[in-house]
Amino acid sequence: MDNKVHISPSILSADFGRLNEDIASIEAFSDSLHVDVMDRHFVPNLTFGAPVVRCIKTSLPLECHLMVEHPENYVDDFKKAGAHMFIFHVETTKDPLGLIAQVKAAGMKAGVSLNPETPVSMVEGLIQDVDSVLVMSVHPGFGGQSFIPDALEKIRRLRSLSGDLEIAVDGGINAETGRQCVEAGANVLIAGSYVFGATDRKIAINSLRS
């Protein structure tokens, strides 16, 4: 991971009726695309699965964030759908190392995410094996929530454990909270409503880099 702040817009806040048009509007200014997959079991909302992901037209890497129970059942589906990274929640598996190995064997990068109430200690033993740790700065399930400041201490802790780790943050990200996260040690910012709800999406994305 280089020192650049990477921006990954979340399509959870895009217009699903014109999804590829919305993606095209931010493609030139973004580093990857964050795809929130929800099953109405691990989180209360329901979004979309691998068949919809397969229909996404973009040159950006697809980082698929599975907020689902039994994520091990979906590895092959998302690989076939074109996922570049498969991110699962540490709360959803009893064998995270086994799932990481499964994801990498399928040819994808592996990411692990932790909810606001989940301590960093739950992922400390995985840092050497994953490509990214995603800190949730809202409770997963819905877009447009307010940033939870406790996430900053988690980011600092993770950065103290590894200078090279990719640390992503998802939830309530805007120019101000994004700056706080980067100062704490994050290097990937995931933003949904701040980007797709902006009058000028290029300006919104660039404000996250400054």
C-alpha positions in Angstrom: 0.0 0.0 0.0 1.4 3.4 -1.0 1.1 6.6 1.1 -1.8 7.9 -1.1 -5.2 8.0 0.4 -7.4 5.7 -1.6 -11.1 6.5 -2.2 -13.6 3.7 -2.6 -17.1 5.1 -3.2 -19.9 2.8 -1.8 -22.6 2.0 -4.3 -25.0 1.5 -1.5 -25.8 5.2 -2.0 -26.0 5.0 -5.7 -29.3 5.0 -7.7 -29.9 1.3 -8.3 -32.1 2.1 -11.2 -29.1 3.7 -13.1 -26.3 1.9 -11.3 -23.8 1.8 -14.1 -24.4 5.4 -15.0 -23.8 6.5 -11.4 -20.6 4.4 -11.3 -19.4 5.9 -14.6 -19.8 9.4 -13.0 -17.2 8.7 -10.3 -14.9 6.1 -12.1 -12.2 8.6 -13.2 -11.7 10.0 -9.7 -11.9 6.8 -7.6 -9.5 4.0 -6.8 -11.9 1.2 -6.3 -15.6 0.5 -5.8 -17.1 -0.6 -2.5 -20.0 -3.1 -2.9 -22.1 -3.7 0.2 -23.7 -7.1 0.2 -26.4 -7.6 2.9 -28.5 -10.6 3.6 -31.1 -9.3 6.1 -29.7 -11.8 8.7 -26.4 -10.4 9.9 -27.7 -6.9 9.3 -31.4 -5.8 8.9 -31.1 -4.6 5.4 -31.1 -6.5 2.1 -29.2 -5.3 -0.9 -27.9 -7.5 -3.7 -25.9 -10.6 -4.4 -23.4 -11.9 -6.9 -25.8 -11.8 -9.9 -26.1 -8.0 -9.6 -22.4 -7.6 -9.0 -21.8 -9.5 -12.2 -23.7 -6.8 -14.1 -21.5 -3.9 -12.9 -19.6 -2.4 -15.7 -16.4 -0.7 -14.4 -12.6 -0.7 -14.8 -12.3 -0.2 -11.0 -11.4 -3.0 -8.7 -14.6 -4.4 -7.0 -14.2 -4.7 -3.2 -17.1 -6.8 -2.1 -18.0 -6.3 1.6 -20.1 -9.2 2.7 -22.3 -8.3 5.7 -23.8 -11.8 5.7 -24.0 -14.9 7.7 -21.9 -17.9 6.5 -19.7 -15.8 4.1 -17.7 -19.0 3.3 -20.6 -20.1 1.2 -20.2 -17.1 -1.2 -16.5 -17.1 -2.1 -16.8 -18.8 -5.4 -19.9 -16.8 -6.4 -18.2 -13.5 -5.9 -15.0 -14.6 -7.6 -17.1 -15.5 -10.7 -18.9 -12.2 -10.4 -15.6 -10.3 -10.7 -14.7 -9.4 -7.1 -11.2 -8.2 -6.6 -11.4 -8.3 -2.8 -13.7 -10.3 -0.6 -14.3 -8.7 2.8 -16.0 -10.6 5.6 -16.9 -9.7 9.1 -14.9 -11.4 11.8 -18.1 -11.8 13.8 -19.6 -14.2 11.2 -17.1 -17.0 11.3 -15.4 -19.4 13.8 -12.5 -20.0 11.4 -11.3 -16.7 10.0 -7.9 -18.0 9.0 -9.6 -20.8 7.1 -11.8 -18.3 5.3 -8.9 -16.1 4.4 -7.1 -19.1 2.9 -10.3 -20.0 1.0 -10.6 -16.4 -0.4 -6.9 -16.3 -1.5 -7.1 -19.8 -3.1 -10.0 -18.4 -5.2 -7.7 -15.7 -6.4 -9.1 -12.7 -4.5 -7.6 -10.4 -1.9 -8.9 -11.0 1.6 -10.2 -8.3 3.9 -11.7 -8.6 7.4 -14.1 -6.1 9.0 -15.1 -5.4 12.5 -18.3 -3.8 13.9 -18.2 -0.7 16.2 -18.7 -2.9 19.3 -16.0 -5.4 18.2 -12.6 -4.9 19.8 -9.4 -4.8 17.7 -8.2 -7.8 19.6 -10.6 -9.9 17.5 -8.5 -9.3 14.4 -5.0 -8.8 15.8 -4.1 -12.4 15.0 -5.2 -12.0 11.4 -3.2 -8.9 10.4 -0.3 -10.8 8.9 -2.7 -12.9 6.7 -5.2 -10.3 5.4 -4.8 -7.7 2.7 -7.0 -5.1 4.5 -8.8 -4.5 7.8 -12.0 -2.5 7.5 -13.1 -0.5 10.6 -16.9 0.1 10.7 -17.5 3.6 11.9 -21.3 3.1 11.9 -23.4 0.1 12.6 -23.6 -1.9 9.4 -26.9 -2.1 7.5 -27.9 1.3 6.2 -26.2 4.3 4.6 -26.3 7.9 5.8 -25.5 7.2 9.5 -23.3 9.5 11.6 -19.7 8.7 12.2 -18.8 7.0 15.5 -15.7 8.7 17.0 -14.6 5.5 18.8 -13.4 4.2 15.4 -10.4 6.6 15.6 -8.9 4.7 18.5 -9.3 1.4 16.7 -7.5 2.9 13.7 -4.7 4.1 15.9 -4.4 0.7 17.5 -4.3 -1.1 14.2 -1.7 1.3 12.8 0.5 0.8 15.9 0.4 -3.0 15.2 1.5 -2.6 11.5 2.9 0.2 9.5 2.1 -1.5 6.2 -1.4 -2.6 6.9 -4.2 -1.4 4.6 -6.7 0.2 7.0 -10.1 1.1 5.5 -12.9 3.0 7.2 -16.6 2.8 6.3 -19.5 4.9 7.7 -20.2 8.6 8.0 -17.2 9.6 6.0 -17.0 13.2 4.8 -14.2 15.7 4.4 -13.9 16.3 8.2 -14.3 12.7 9.4 -12.1 11.4 6.5 -9.3 13.8 7.6 -9.6 12.5 11.2 -9.4 8.9 10.0 -6.3 9.6 7.8 -4.6 11.4 10.7 -5.3 8.3 12.9 -3.7 6.0 10.3 -6.3 5.0 7.8 -5.4 4.9 4.1 -8.7 3.8 2.5 -11.8 5.9 2.9 -15.2 4.4 1.9 -17.9 7.0 1.3 -21.4 6.6 0.0 -23.9 9.4 0.5 -21.1 12.0 0.7 -20.1 11.1 -2.8 -23.3 10.1 -4.6 -25.3 12.8 -2.8 -22.9 15.6 -3.9 -23.8 18.1 -6.5 -20.2 17.7 -7.9 -19.0 14.2 -7.2 -15.4 15.0 -8.4 -15.1 17.8 -5.8 -16.5 15.6 -3.1 -14.0 12.8 -3.8 -11.1 15.2 -4.1 -12.0 16.7 -0.7 -11.4 13.3 0.8 -7.9 13.2 -0.5 -6.8 16.6 1.0 
